C-alpha cells in the first residue's frame, strides 16, 4: 500500500512538472521543469521495477537518467550559445 501511495505521489509531481513546463514564465523555468519530469520518470521506472520484481528496469532507469542529463545540458547550451559546437575559442566569446 505504501508503494502505491509513493507511485501516486510521483505521478502527481510529474503532472505538476508538466504544467510548469507548459506555463513557465521563462525558458529556464521550462527547462528545469522538463528536467524534473525526467528525474521523476527515472524514479517512477525504478519503483515500478521494484514492485514488479524486475531488476532490469533499474538499467532502463539509469539509461534514461543519462539521456535526461545529456539532453538537458545540450538544450541549455543551445539556448545560451544558439549552437551546439563543441569547440569555442576566446575570440568567439568576445
Buried (B, 14 or more C-beta within 10 A) or exposed (E): EEEEEBBEEBEEBBEBBBEBBEEBEEEEEBBBBBBBBBBBBBBBBBBBBBEEEEEEBBEBBEEBBEEBEEBBEEBBBEEEEEEEEEEEEEEEEE
